[in-house]
Amino acid sequence: QAQLVESGGGLVQAGGSLRLSCAASGRTFSDYTIGWFRQAPGKEREFVAALRWSGGSTAYADSVKGRFTISRDSAKNTVFLQMNSLKPEDTAVYYCATTKVVRSSWYTPSFYNGWGQGTQVTVSS
């Protein structure tokens, strides 16, 4: 399975934007769905967005629809999470991981593997 490295986090004011990257080392993303999750202190890890590498199908959590966009760059073997109109409640460590389960299971972190180390996103009010 692909080993993943997240980057792009940081501190931003509410209303600002960040773009996170999830890069695979060692192998490609083919045949995988790549998911972004986030975990705030004291809270469970929650689904943010997912993209099936083959075909490009996507899914989003209701809390980020219209603000976040997941995309891919095949040449760079990288998945991006463009985050716009950020809110303080978006503050969390953001992780990417991979899965091969069906779409209805994309939202469950236990179905994913190859978690990266995470990247901190902090949105100030």
C-alpha positions as CSV (number, residue, x, y, z in Angstrom):
1,Q,0.0,0.0,0.0
2,A,1.1,3.6,-0.6
3,Q,2.8,5.4,2.2
4,L,1.5,8.9,2.4
5,V,2.9,12.3,3.4
6,E,0.7,15.3,4.1
7,S,1.8,18.9,3.9
8,G,0.5,22.4,3.5
9,G,-1.0,23.0,6.9
10,G,-0.5,26.2,8.8
11,L,-2.1,29.1,10.6
12,V,-4.7,31.2,8.8
13,Q,-7.4,33.7,9.7
14,A,-11.0,32.9,9.4
15,G,-12.1,33.3,5.8
16,G,-8.7,32.4,4.5
17,S,-7.5,29.5,2.3
18,L,-5.0,26.7,2.5
19,R,-4.2,23.9,0.1
20,L,-3.1,20.5,1.6
21,S,-1.2,17.9,-0.3
22,C,-1.1,14.2,0.1
23,A,1.8,12.5,-1.7
24,A,2.4,8.8,-2.1
25,S,5.9,7.4,-1.9
26,G,6.8,3.9,-3.1
27,R,3.9,3.3,-5.3
28,T,1.0,5.0,-7.1
29,F,-2.6,5.7,-6.1
30,S,-4.1,3.5,-8.8
31,D,-7.0,1.3,-7.7
32,Y,-7.3,3.3,-4.5
33,T,-9.7,5.9,-3.0
34,I,-7.8,8.6,-1.1
35,G,-9.6,10.1,1.8
36,W,-8.9,13.2,3.9
37,F,-9.9,13.1,7.6
38,R,-9.4,15.5,10.4
39,Q,-9.1,15.2,14.2
40,A,-9.5,18.0,16.6
41,P,-8.3,17.7,20.3
42,G,-10.7,15.6,22.3
43,K,-12.7,14.6,19.2
44,E,-12.9,11.5,17.0
45,R,-11.4,11.4,13.6
46,E,-13.9,12.6,11.1
47,F,-14.3,12.3,7.3
48,V,-13.7,15.4,5.2
49,A,-13.5,14.3,1.6
50,A,-12.5,11.4,-0.6
51,L,-11.5,10.9,-4.3
52,R,-11.4,7.7,-6.2
53,W,-8.2,7.8,-8.3
54,S,-9.6,5.9,-11.2
55,G,-12.5,8.0,-12.6
56,G,-12.2,10.9,-10.2
57,S,-15.4,10.3,-8.2
58,T,-15.5,12.5,-5.1
59,A,-17.4,12.8,-1.8
60,Y,-17.5,15.5,0.8
61,A,-18.7,15.9,4.4
62,D,-21.7,18.2,4.6
63,S,-19.7,20.6,6.8
64,V,-17.2,21.3,4.0
65,K,-19.3,21.1,0.9
66,G,-19.0,24.2,-1.2
67,R,-15.8,25.3,0.7
68,F,-13.4,22.4,0.2
69,T,-12.3,20.7,-3.1
70,I,-10.4,17.5,-3.4
71,S,-8.4,17.0,-6.6
72,R,-5.5,15.0,-8.0
73,D,-2.4,15.5,-10.1
74,S,-1.5,12.3,-11.8
75,A,1.9,13.4,-12.9
76,K,2.8,14.2,-9.3
77,N,1.0,11.3,-7.8
78,T,-0.5,13.7,-5.4
79,V,-4.0,14.5,-4.0
80,F,-4.9,18.0,-2.9
81,L,-7.4,19.4,-0.6
82,Q,-8.2,23.1,-1.4
83,M,-9.8,24.7,1.6
84,N,-11.5,28.0,1.2
85,S,-13.6,30.1,3.5
86,L,-12.0,28.5,6.5
87,K,-13.7,28.6,9.9
88,P,-12.3,28.2,13.4
89,E,-14.1,24.9,13.6
90,D,-12.0,23.6,10.8
91,T,-9.0,23.6,13.2
92,A,-7.6,20.1,13.4
93,V,-4.9,17.8,12.3
94,Y,-5.6,16.7,8.8
95,Y,-4.7,13.2,7.6
96,C,-4.9,11.4,4.3
97,A,-5.2,7.6,3.9
98,T,-6.2,5.1,1.3
99,T,-8.9,2.5,0.9
100,K,-10.4,0.1,-1.6
101,V,-13.8,-0.2,-0.1
102,V,-17.1,0.7,-1.8
103,R,-18.3,4.3,-1.8
104,S,-20.8,3.8,1.0
105,S,-17.8,3.0,3.3
106,W,-15.7,5.9,2.4
107,Y,-16.8,7.9,5.4
108,T,-15.4,5.4,8.0
109,P,-11.8,5.8,9.0
110,S,-11.4,2.2,10.1
111,F,-11.6,1.1,6.5
112,Y,-8.5,3.2,5.6
113,N,-4.8,2.3,5.7
114,G,-1.5,3.9,5.2
115,W,-2.2,7.0,7.3
116,G,0.2,9.8,7.0
117,Q,1.7,11.7,9.9
118,G,-0.9,14.5,9.6
119,T,-0.6,18.3,9.1
120,Q,-1.9,20.9,11.5
121,V,-4.5,23.4,10.3
122,T,-5.3,26.2,12.7
123,V,-7.9,28.8,11.9
124,S,-8.0,31.9,14.1
125,S,-11.1,34.0,14.6
